[in-house]
Amino acid sequence: MTRDQLHPDLDQISMAQVLHGLADPARLHMVKTMYELGECRCSLVYADLGLSKSNASHHFRVLRESGILRRSQRGGQQYAALRAEELEQRFPGLLASVLSNIDVAEPDRSAPRTQ
């Protein structure tokens, strides 16, 4: 078994770990894509993000280690799928809430803050 094929037991994953996995705009986009496509080739998950393969691999690893996705290999192709049912059982309503708010604009962090 390769490192990417090891998936944590969701009973051992904390809310903080899942939220860490969701705390990046690229990963949120990847989650939304997997939700829309179902299980699919990993290359389809990040195709429109402009990520390098190594950067995408980092995001896949974070999502996998956070318990959010499951990866598998068939032939020479890597596939990814959300662990939606498992996440719903562990953290009811979390994934639905995230998915329904994924298009909310991120604040412009370059703009000066006013107090």
Backbone torsions as a table, in degrees:
resi	resn	phi	psi	omega
1	MET	NA	133.0	177.3
2	THR	-84.1	165.1	-178.0
3	ARG	-57.1	-40.4	-178.3
4	ASP	-67.0	-15.7	-178.2
5	GLN	-91.7	-1.5	178.1
6	LEU	-88.5	125.8	-177.5
7	HIS	-123.9	134.5	-178.8
8	PRO	-70.7	151.3	172.7
9	ASP	-73.6	125.3	-176.0
10	LEU	-62.8	-21.8	175.5
11	ASP	-64.9	-20.1	-179.0
12	GLN	-98.9	1.1	-177.8
13	ILE	-98.3	132.7	179.0
14	SER	-91.9	163.2	174.9
15	MET	-58.1	-40.5	-179.8
16	ALA	-60.1	-39.6	179.0
17	GLN	-65.3	-42.8	179.1
18	VAL	-65.0	-44.2	179.7
19	LEU	-64.0	-35.7	174.8
20	HIS	-60.2	-42.6	178.9
21	GLY	-62.9	-30.1	-178.1
22	LEU	-92.8	0.0	-170.7
23	ALA	-88.2	31.4	178.7
24	ASP	-142.4	133.0	-178.8
25	PRO	-56.7	-37.9	179.1
26	ALA	-65.5	-42.3	180.0
27	ARG	-68.7	-36.1	175.5
28	LEU	-61.0	-42.5	177.6
29	HIS	-62.0	-41.7	179.3
30	MET	-63.6	-41.9	178.5
31	VAL	-61.6	-45.9	179.0
32	LYS	-61.0	-43.0	179.5
33	THR	-62.4	-45.0	179.2
34	MET	-65.1	-36.0	177.7
35	TYR	-63.4	-43.2	-177.8
36	GLU	-71.9	-38.4	-175.1
37	LEU	-92.5	-18.9	-171.3
38	GLY	74.7	-161.5	178.5
39	GLU	-62.0	131.3	-177.3
40	CYS	-154.2	168.9	176.2
41	ARG	-60.8	138.9	-179.0
42	CYS	-56.8	-36.2	-178.9
43	SER	-60.7	-29.2	178.0
44	LEU	-73.2	-26.5	-176.3
45	VAL	-69.4	-34.2	-176.9
46	TYR	-115.6	8.0	-173.8
47	ALA	-54.2	-42.6	-175.1
48	ASP	-95.7	11.4	179.8
49	LEU	-92.6	-15.2	-177.7
50	GLY	72.6	23.9	179.3
51	LEU	-86.5	146.5	170.3
52	SER	-70.9	162.2	179.6
53	LYS	-61.6	-38.7	-179.7
54	SER	-69.5	-38.1	177.0
55	ASN	-66.4	-42.0	177.0
56	ALA	-61.4	-40.5	178.6
57	SER	-59.9	-39.5	177.0
58	HIS	-60.3	-48.1	-178.9
59	HIS	-64.4	-39.7	176.2
60	PHE	-60.9	-41.3	-179.3
61	ARG	-63.3	-45.6	179.5
62	VAL	-61.2	-44.3	179.0
63	LEU	-63.8	-39.6	178.9
64	ARG	-67.3	-47.1	-178.3
65	GLU	-66.8	-24.2	177.4
66	SER	-83.3	-3.2	179.1
67	GLY	82.7	9.5	-173.8
68	ILE	-84.3	-32.2	-178.8
69	LEU	-133.2	164.2	175.8
70	ARG	-123.3	130.8	177.4
71	ARG	-110.5	150.1	176.8
72	SER	-146.6	163.5	179.0
73	GLN	-123.8	133.5	174.2
74	ARG	-129.8	114.2	-174.0
75	GLY	63.0	-129.8	179.1
76	GLY	-96.1	7.9	-175.9
77	GLN	-105.5	138.1	173.6
78	GLN	-95.6	136.8	179.0
79	TYR	-121.0	152.6	178.3
80	ALA	-135.8	147.9	176.5
81	ALA	-148.9	144.2	173.7
82	LEU	-65.8	147.8	173.1
83	ARG	-95.0	52.5	-170.4
84	ALA	-58.3	-48.5	-178.0
85	GLU	-65.0	-41.4	179.5
86	GLU	-65.9	-42.0	178.3
87	LEU	-64.2	-38.6	179.0
88	GLU	-63.3	-39.4	178.7
89	GLN	-67.6	-40.0	-176.8
90	ARG	-77.9	-43.6	-177.4
91	PHE	-131.9	78.8	-175.2
92	PRO	-54.1	129.0	175.8
93	GLY	84.3	-13.2	-176.4
94	LEU	-62.2	-54.1	-176.5
95	LEU	-63.8	-40.8	178.2
96	ALA	-61.3	-41.3	178.7
97	SER	-64.4	-45.2	179.0
98	VAL	-61.9	-48.1	-177.8
99	LEU	-62.9	-35.4	-178.6
100	SER	-75.4	-13.3	-178.6
101	ASN	-117.3	9.0	-174.6
102	ILE	-64.6	-27.5	-178.3
103	ASP	-86.3	1.2	177.7
104	VAL	-64.5	130.6	-177.0
105	ALA	-62.8	136.9	174.9
106	GLU	-75.0	143.4	177.8
107	PRO	-64.5	147.4	178.2
108	ASP	-76.4	104.9	-176.6
109	ARG	-75.6	-12.2	178.8
110	SER	-83.6	-17.1	-179.6
111	ALA	-75.2	141.2	178.4
112	PRO	-65.6	143.7	179.3
113	ARG	-83.0	142.3	173.4
114	THR	-111.3	147.1	-179.1
115	GLN	-119.5	NA	NA
